[in-house]
Amino acid sequence: MSRADSLRPDFSLWHLIAVELRRQRQMRRISGAALAVILDCDRSTVARYESGDVQLPTGRARVLDHEWGLQGLFENLVKHAKNARDLDWWETFKEYERRANLIKTYEPSLIPGLLQREAYARAIFTSSRRTDVDDAVTERLARQEILTRQYPCKLMAILDAAAVLRSFGDVDVMRDQLGHLLEVSEWPNVYLRVTSDKLIGYGGVGGGFTVMQTPTGDLGFATVGSTGHISLDPIDIQEQAIRYDEIGMSSLSIEASRAFIAKTLDSLS
């Protein structure tokens, strides 16, 4: 099954846009290459629009509406999609995560899910009163396979110092978790840093976010309350990448971050 055939327009407005774009093109018997000329892009970009790997920009939506006499159909769909929360955002997130070859993430409150130990993850889900704790823990641990597969994903993670200091579960749980952080920080594909241990403000501070790079397209993710917002818009993704760099400029080095984690581990009694 191709990416385009797996789209779910009943759950995602972006999927609906991708499906409708392909339908409108085929109905007019226009090739992908011909549409690329209309949109002033290359054929591969058209294919990524139709597969849902890249979001159709407003400007190109407007071009389509004018060229095909659609009276603002695509421009309005894109506008509403940008303001909506996809019902399947979590499934989309996991799909990109599975395909990612590079992930940059900033976490202000918790150890990132890809680096959590079982007991720590269980303590988090229990404290948040999840009714499906066992399933949630199993899913979280399964996602970590991307770091140990044959061609592992590269992970660059910045943790707020508070995320390292904040305890979930008992002392044994935190010892296990912090010990794991020290272990994975030595893996060749994991780059782990902590923000200033002085607990002072820094540029880019705010909610957690993630930028993923995959062979077929990139994704940006930001937490919004108890849910999340994903974006395939290159401008949004670039803004998050810049924010990651801003936070990194105010963070400890990799070596100093390891020392801070080790010091926190030693302080547990």
C-alpha positions as CSV (number, residue, x, y, z in Angstrom):
1,M,0.0,0.0,0.0
2,S,1.4,3.4,-1.0
3,R,1.4,6.4,1.4
4,A,-1.3,8.1,-0.6
5,D,-3.5,5.0,-0.3
6,S,-3.1,4.9,3.5
7,L,-4.4,8.4,4.0
8,R,-7.5,8.9,6.3
9,P,-9.5,12.0,5.1
10,D,-12.2,11.2,7.6
11,F,-9.8,11.9,10.5
12,S,-7.4,14.5,9.1
13,L,-8.0,17.7,7.2
14,W,-4.5,17.5,5.8
15,H,-5.2,14.0,4.6
16,L,-8.4,15.3,3.0
17,I,-6.4,18.0,1.2
18,A,-3.9,15.5,-0.1
19,V,-6.6,13.1,-1.3
20,E,-8.6,16.0,-2.9
21,L,-5.5,17.3,-4.6
22,R,-4.8,14.0,-6.2
23,R,-8.5,13.5,-7.2
24,Q,-8.7,17.0,-8.8
25,R,-5.5,16.4,-10.7
26,Q,-6.5,13.0,-12.0
27,M,-10.0,14.2,-12.9
28,R,-8.4,16.8,-15.2
29,R,-6.0,14.2,-16.6
30,I,-3.0,16.3,-15.5
31,S,0.3,14.6,-14.8
32,G,2.3,15.3,-11.6
33,A,5.0,16.9,-13.7
34,A,2.4,19.2,-15.3
35,L,1.0,20.2,-11.9
36,A,4.6,20.9,-10.7
37,V,4.9,23.4,-13.5
38,I,1.7,25.1,-12.4
39,L,2.8,25.2,-8.8
40,D,6.4,26.2,-9.7
41,C,7.9,23.3,-7.9
42,D,9.4,19.9,-8.8
43,R,7.6,16.6,-9.4
44,S,8.7,15.1,-6.1
45,T,7.1,18.0,-4.1
46,V,3.8,17.3,-5.8
47,A,4.1,13.7,-4.9
48,R,4.8,14.7,-1.2
49,Y,1.7,16.9,-1.2
50,E,-0.4,14.0,-2.5
51,S,1.0,11.5,0.0
52,G,0.5,13.9,2.9
53,D,4.2,14.0,3.7
54,V,4.2,17.8,3.2
55,Q,1.4,20.2,3.8
56,L,0.2,22.3,0.9
57,P,1.2,26.0,1.5
58,T,-1.5,28.7,1.4
59,G,0.1,30.4,-1.6
60,R,0.1,27.2,-3.8
61,A,-3.4,26.5,-2.6
62,R,-4.4,29.9,-3.9
63,V,-2.7,29.1,-7.3
64,L,-4.7,25.8,-7.6
65,D,-8.0,27.6,-6.9
66,H,-7.3,30.2,-9.5
67,E,-6.0,27.7,-12.1
68,W,-8.9,25.3,-11.7
69,G,-11.6,27.7,-10.9
70,L,-12.3,26.2,-7.4
71,Q,-13.5,29.4,-5.8
72,G,-11.2,29.2,-2.8
73,L,-11.6,25.5,-2.0
74,F,-8.0,24.6,-1.3
75,E,-7.2,27.9,0.3
76,N,-10.1,27.5,2.8
77,L,-9.2,23.9,3.5
78,V,-5.6,24.8,4.3
79,K,-6.8,27.7,6.5
80,H,-9.1,25.4,8.5
81,A,-6.5,22.6,8.7
82,K,-4.0,25.0,10.2
83,N,-6.5,26.0,12.9
84,A,-7.7,22.5,13.6
85,R,-6.4,19.7,15.7
86,D,-6.2,16.4,13.8
87,L,-8.0,13.6,15.5
88,D,-5.2,11.3,14.6
89,W,-2.3,13.5,15.5
90,W,-0.7,10.8,17.8
91,E,-0.8,8.2,15.0
92,T,0.8,10.7,12.6
93,F,3.4,11.5,15.2
94,K,4.3,7.9,15.7
95,E,4.4,7.1,12.0
96,Y,7.0,9.9,11.5
97,E,8.9,8.8,14.5
98,R,9.2,5.3,13.1
99,R,10.6,6.7,9.9
100,A,12.9,9.4,11.4
101,N,16.6,9.4,10.9
102,L,17.1,12.5,13.1
103,I,15.0,13.8,16.0
104,K,15.7,17.0,17.9
105,T,13.6,17.4,21.0
106,Y,13.3,19.8,24.0
107,E,11.5,18.7,27.1
108,P,10.9,21.1,30.0
109,S,9.1,18.8,32.4
110,L,9.9,15.1,31.9
111,I,12.5,12.8,30.7
112,P,11.7,12.3,26.9
113,G,9.6,9.3,26.2
114,L,12.3,7.7,24.0
115,L,14.6,7.7,27.0
116,Q,12.2,6.6,29.7
117,R,12.6,3.5,31.7
118,E,9.6,1.2,32.4
119,A,9.2,2.1,36.1
120,Y,9.6,5.9,35.4
121,A,7.0,5.7,32.6
122,R,4.6,3.8,34.8
123,A,5.0,6.3,37.5
124,I,4.2,9.2,35.1
125,F,1.1,7.5,33.7
126,T,-0.1,6.5,37.2
127,S,0.3,10.0,38.5
128,S,-1.7,11.4,35.5
129,R,-4.5,8.8,36.4
130,R,-4.4,7.0,33.0
131,T,-6.8,4.1,33.0
132,D,-4.7,2.2,30.5
133,V,-1.3,2.3,32.2
134,D,-0.1,-1.1,31.1
135,D,-0.9,-0.4,27.4
136,A,0.6,3.1,27.6
137,V,3.9,1.8,29.1
138,T,4.1,-1.0,26.5
139,E,3.6,1.4,23.7
140,R,6.2,3.9,25.0
141,L,8.9,1.2,25.4
142,A,8.2,-0.2,22.0
143,R,8.8,3.3,20.4
144,Q,12.3,3.2,21.7
145,E,13.3,0.6,19.2
146,I,14.2,3.3,16.8
147,L,17.3,4.0,18.8
148,T,18.6,0.5,18.8
149,R,17.6,-0.9,15.4
150,Q,20.1,-1.8,12.7
151,Y,20.2,1.8,11.4
152,P,19.3,3.7,14.5
153,C,17.7,7.1,14.5
154,K,20.0,9.9,15.8
155,L,18.5,11.7,18.8
156,M,19.5,15.1,20.0
157,A,17.7,15.9,23.3
158,I,17.8,18.9,25.5
159,L,16.2,18.6,28.9
160,D,15.4,21.4,31.3
161,A,17.3,20.9,34.5
162,A,13.9,20.7,36.3
163,A,13.1,17.6,34.3
164,V,16.2,15.9,35.7
165,L,15.5,17.0,39.3
166,R,11.8,16.2,39.3
167,S,11.0,12.9,40.9
168,F,8.4,10.4,39.7
169,G,8.0,7.2,41.7
170,D,10.4,6.4,44.6
171,V,14.1,6.8,44.9
172,D,14.8,3.4,43.2
173,V,12.8,4.5,40.2
174,M,14.8,7.7,39.8
175,R,18.1,6.0,40.3
176,D,17.2,3.6,37.6
177,Q,16.1,6.4,35.3
178,L,19.0,8.7,35.8
179,G,21.4,5.8,35.5
180,H,19.8,5.0,32.2
181,L,20.3,8.6,31.0
182,L,24.0,8.3,31.8
183,E,24.2,5.1,29.9
184,V,22.4,6.2,26.7
185,S,24.3,9.5,26.7
186,E,27.3,7.5,25.7
187,W,25.6,5.8,22.7
188,P,27.0,7.1,19.4
189,N,23.5,8.1,18.1
190,V,22.3,10.0,21.3
191,Y,23.3,13.5,22.1
192,L,22.0,14.6,25.5
193,R,22.2,18.0,27.0
194,V,20.7,19.8,30.1
195,T,19.8,23.5,30.4
196,S,21.7,25.6,32.9
197,D,21.9,24.0,36.3
198,K,21.5,27.5,37.8
199,L,17.7,27.3,37.1
200,I,17.7,30.7,35.4
201,G,15.7,31.8,32.4
202,Y,17.0,31.2,28.9
203,G,16.1,32.0,25.3
204,G,13.4,29.7,23.7
205,V,11.9,28.6,27.1
206,G,8.4,27.3,26.8
207,G,6.5,24.1,26.1
208,G,8.2,21.0,24.8
209,F,8.6,20.4,21.1
210,T,10.2,18.0,18.6
211,V,11.5,18.3,15.1
212,M,11.8,15.0,13.1
213,Q,13.6,14.5,9.8
214,T,12.6,11.6,7.6
215,P,13.7,10.5,4.1
216,T,10.2,11.6,2.8
217,G,9.5,14.7,4.7
218,D,9.9,16.5,8.0
219,L,7.5,17.1,10.9
220,G,7.3,19.6,13.7
221,F,5.5,18.8,17.0
222,A,4.6,21.0,20.0
223,T,2.7,20.2,23.1
224,V,-0.5,22.2,23.6
225,G,-2.0,21.5,27.0
226,S,-2.7,17.8,27.3
227,T,-2.6,17.2,23.6
228,G,-0.2,18.1,20.8
229,H,-0.1,20.0,17.5
230,I,1.8,18.6,14.5
231,S,2.9,20.6,11.4
232,L,4.4,19.6,8.1
233,D,4.8,23.3,7.1
234,P,8.5,24.0,6.4
235,I,8.2,27.5,8.0
236,D,6.8,26.1,11.3
237,I,9.5,23.4,11.3
238,Q,12.2,25.9,10.7
239,E,11.0,28.1,13.6
240,Q,11.1,25.1,15.9
241,A,14.6,24.2,14.7
242,I,15.7,27.8,15.4
243,R,14.2,27.6,18.9
244,Y,16.0,24.4,19.6
245,D,19.3,26.1,18.7
246,E,18.4,29.1,20.9
247,I,17.9,26.8,23.9
248,G,21.1,24.9,23.0
249,M,23.1,28.1,23.3
250,S,22.0,28.4,26.9
251,S,22.6,24.8,27.8
252,L,25.4,22.9,29.4
253,S,27.9,21.0,27.2
254,I,27.4,17.2,26.7
255,E,30.1,16.6,29.3
256,A,28.8,19.1,31.8
257,S,25.3,17.7,31.3
258,R,26.5,14.2,32.2
259,A,28.2,15.6,35.3
260,F,24.9,17.3,36.3
261,I,23.0,14.1,35.9
262,A,25.6,12.1,37.8
263,K,25.6,14.6,40.6
264,T,21.8,14.4,40.8
265,L,22.0,10.6,40.9
266,D,24.6,10.7,43.6
267,S,22.4,13.0,45.7
268,L,19.6,10.4,45.8
269,S,19.4,8.5,49.1
